[in-house]
Amino acid sequence: MKRNIFHSVCICLLTLIICFGCSDQENSRHEVVVIGGGLMGSSAAWQLASSGQEVLLLEKQDSVYKSGSSLGEARIARKSNRGSDMWSYLHTRTVDEVIRLITYLNEDSQGLSYKIEDIYTTSTVSYLGRSHIYDRLMASLIRQDVDYKIASDPVTAVELFDVTIPDSVVIQREYNRHSGTINPQRLIRYLHDGVRKHGSEVAYNAEVSHLRREGDHFLMDLKKQDDAGSLTIAANRIVVAAGPYTAQLLGTLQPKMESLINPQRVFLTFFKINPEIYHSLAEAEQQRLEEGYPVINSSAGTRMGSFFSMIEYYDEDEVPVIKIGGHFQRSPIDDLNKIWSKELTKEEKEWSFNNTFNYLRLLNIQIDPSDLEYSHGYSCVYSLTETEVPVVAPAMSVDGQPDPTMVIMAGMSGVGAKGSLAYGKIASDILLERKEVDSMYQVVRQSIGFDRLK
Ligand SMILES: Cc1cc2nc3c(=O)[nH]c(=O)nc-3n(C[C@H](O)[C@H](O)[C@H](O)COP(=O)(O)OP(=O)(O)OC[C@H]3O[C@@H](n4cnc5c(N)ncnc54)[C@H](O)[C@@H]3O)c2cc1C
């Protein structure tokens, strides 16, 4: 309780200093400033603070996260990846870092207890793909040391999972501790608590309206509340992690960024089975439904038919609320500020309904179409690089060299959450000019680093 009051006082004081107090820039010169308190900026700030740095994390929203790529209570977190092993590393490294964060938060927590179960749900992760991926998939499962079961024909699918798949489809299920979903909202809160516990600061309602370099430091104009002008603070080193706004914010400081990082609209739709019908399902059916999520379905044979889906939460009727979206349903954006409130089209709702209903059929859940109810839906945004691999790299100086005083975290697309704390660790290491010797760490750092940016 005491600690909470102390934190609140600190935040108020800091907010006062930032919002009203500093006409003299040198009075507000910081060692490290992180811009953006979503998953990436918060992870970087926590990693920096836990390395002994004094950090100021600036977030334009209030302490309750209401918009941004990290919005929501569930993202798929998984160890298995057909293809590159770097995604597997990013997930397992993040799990380790979350455990480290929680252990730290629970030290002398005076009754407050932080739990890994609040961040990760451990559940089966299902993958559906076309049969021709089988050999490649098996090779990666062995390399990535995943616990799994796999059915590549309809008979085995019934035997193993009691589900119905067509001949041309293979279904794999992953069973690993802390694979299932990760909760971005709660993780952000935990990370902010970790930053503050280390004596660093998180400032909300602190929007950077302009960023520039002056000599050996950076200057940031912060918008005052109620649009009453702005004030300026300085920092020796910065991390820019403003999600879809990153390229815009970097502006002339990194002019090529706007063509490298592309914000895209994605829509999410939520459904639930009519509560009466859901509670009348046999226990085995309810269990099959639960085990069927989260799922990544790329078995349709077209990218447009692919979807991801998961149980976002259980509602007050104890009915699962199922979220569905499609990474290849994304579309370009005209106005980044307005896109968040864009309504879903009839076609988007239909696409979501059909894919959810057909998947429930595949799980042998016997309901009628009218039993599946639309709950809500919204537009969100993530930013993409051309290869869809994120960037965590030092900025580029005018002579084309890496500038380790500014780290950019961008293009996190639909894969950022599960690797968030590993990305944060790499951002922190770049800024502090540190490196780990582990070979996977080096592969990942190279793959998302300066050479790609270049
Ligand atoms: C629909 C969807 C589904 C996804 N599914 C998965 C999944 O299943 N698994 C997975 O691993 N990942 C998934 N992701 C990806 C993951 O959620 C993102 O990669 C991650 O949340 C990106 O975090 P971020 O911090 O980069 O961006 P954001 O969360 O957008 O954070 C940026 C922050 O910066 C703040 N900000 C912006 N401009 C300024 C400014 N000028 N001054 C101060 N603050 C500013 C914003 O308010 C925001 O809080 C999904 C993403 C989406 C959108």
The ligand as a MOL file (V3000), in Angstrom:
LIG
                    3D

  0  0  0     0  0            999 V3000
M  V30 BEGIN CTAB
M  V30 COUNTS 53 58 0 0 0
M  V30 BEGIN ATOM
M  V30 1 C -4.5890 -7.9830 -34.4810 0
M  V30 2 C -3.2680 -8.3540 -33.9550 0
M  V30 3 C -3.0050 -9.6750 -33.6390 0
M  V30 4 C -1.7550 -10.0440 -33.1620 0
M  V30 5 N -1.5200 -11.3330 -32.8250 0
M  V30 6 C -0.3370 -11.6840 -32.2800 0
M  V30 7 C -0.1240 -13.0040 -31.8240 0
M  V30 8 O -1.0040 -13.8490 -31.8810 0
M  V30 9 N 1.0860 -13.3190 -31.2850 0
M  V30 10 C 2.0770 -12.3920 -31.1730 0
M  V30 11 O 3.1560 -12.7270 -30.6840 0
M  V30 12 N 1.8890 -11.1000 -31.5840 0
M  V30 13 C 0.7070 -10.7420 -32.1270 0
M  V30 14 N 0.4870 -9.4540 -32.5160 0
M  V30 15 C 1.5990 -8.5160 -32.4840 0
M  V30 16 C 1.8140 -7.7870 -31.1940 0
M  V30 17 O 0.6170 -7.5450 -30.5090 0
M  V30 18 C 2.5170 -6.4850 -31.5580 0
M  V30 19 O 3.6630 -6.8000 -32.3140 0
M  V30 20 C 2.9410 -5.7010 -30.3440 0
M  V30 21 O 1.8440 -5.4930 -29.4940 0
M  V30 22 C 3.5350 -4.3700 -30.7860 0
M  V30 23 O 3.8420 -3.5970 -29.6590 0
M  V30 24 P 4.4830 -2.1370 -29.8270 0
M  V30 25 O 4.9260 -1.7220 -28.4980 0
M  V30 26 O 5.4680 -2.1690 -30.9540 0
M  V30 27 O 3.2980 -1.2340 -30.3650 0
M  V30 28 P 2.1190 -0.4950 -29.5520 0
M  V30 29 O 1.4240 -1.4160 -28.6470 0
M  V30 30 O 1.2960 0.2150 -30.5740 0
M  V30 31 O 2.8860 0.5220 -28.6420 0
M  V30 32 C 3.2940 1.7960 -29.0590 0
M  V30 33 C 2.9810 2.7360 -27.9410 0
M  V30 34 O 3.5280 4.0040 -28.2430 0
M  V30 35 C 2.5980 5.0000 -27.8580 0
M  V30 36 N 2.9180 6.1740 -28.6840 0
M  V30 37 C 2.7290 6.3180 -30.0140 0
M  V30 38 N 3.1590 7.5180 -30.4180 0
M  V30 39 C 3.6490 8.1350 -29.3180 0
M  V30 40 C 4.2330 9.4150 -29.0910 0
M  V30 41 N 4.3980 10.2700 -30.0990 0
M  V30 42 N 4.6130 9.7530 -27.8290 0
M  V30 43 C 4.4440 8.8720 -26.7820 0
M  V30 44 N 3.8740 7.6500 -26.9540 0
M  V30 45 C 3.4960 7.2860 -28.2010 0
M  V30 46 C 1.2530 4.3840 -28.1460 0
M  V30 47 O 0.2200 4.9890 -27.3950 0
M  V30 48 C 1.4810 2.9360 -27.7450 0
M  V30 49 O 1.1650 2.7090 -26.4080 0
M  V30 50 C -0.7530 -9.0570 -32.9970 0
M  V30 51 C -1.0250 -7.7120 -33.2790 0
M  V30 52 C -2.2660 -7.3580 -33.7460 0
M  V30 53 C -2.5570 -5.9210 -34.0170 0
M  V30 END ATOM
M  V30 BEGIN BOND
M  V30 1 1 1 2
M  V30 2 1 2 3
M  V30 3 2 2 52
M  V30 4 2 3 4
M  V30 5 1 4 5
M  V30 6 1 4 50
M  V30 7 2 5 6
M  V30 8 1 6 7
M  V30 9 1 6 13
M  V30 10 2 7 8
M  V30 11 1 7 9
M  V30 12 1 9 10
M  V30 13 2 10 11
M  V30 14 1 10 12
M  V30 15 2 12 13
M  V30 16 1 13 14
M  V30 17 1 14 15
M  V30 18 1 14 50
M  V30 19 1 15 16
M  V30 20 1 16 17
M  V30 21 1 16 18
M  V30 22 1 18 19
M  V30 23 1 18 20
M  V30 24 1 20 21
M  V30 25 1 20 22
M  V30 26 1 22 23
M  V30 27 1 23 24
M  V30 28 2 24 25
M  V30 29 1 24 26
M  V30 30 1 24 27
M  V30 31 1 27 28
M  V30 32 2 28 29
M  V30 33 1 28 30
M  V30 34 1 28 31
M  V30 35 1 31 32
M  V30 36 1 32 33
M  V30 37 1 33 34
M  V30 38 1 33 48
M  V30 39 1 34 35
M  V30 40 1 35 36
M  V30 41 1 35 46
M  V30 42 1 36 37
M  V30 43 1 36 45
M  V30 44 2 37 38
M  V30 45 1 38 39
M  V30 46 1 39 40
M  V30 47 2 39 45
M  V30 48 1 40 41
M  V30 49 2 40 42
M  V30 50 1 42 43
M  V30 51 2 43 44
M  V30 52 1 44 45
M  V30 53 1 46 47
M  V30 54 1 46 48
M  V30 55 1 48 49
M  V30 56 2 50 51
M  V30 57 1 51 52
M  V30 58 1 52 53
M  V30 END BOND
M  V30 END CTAB
M  END
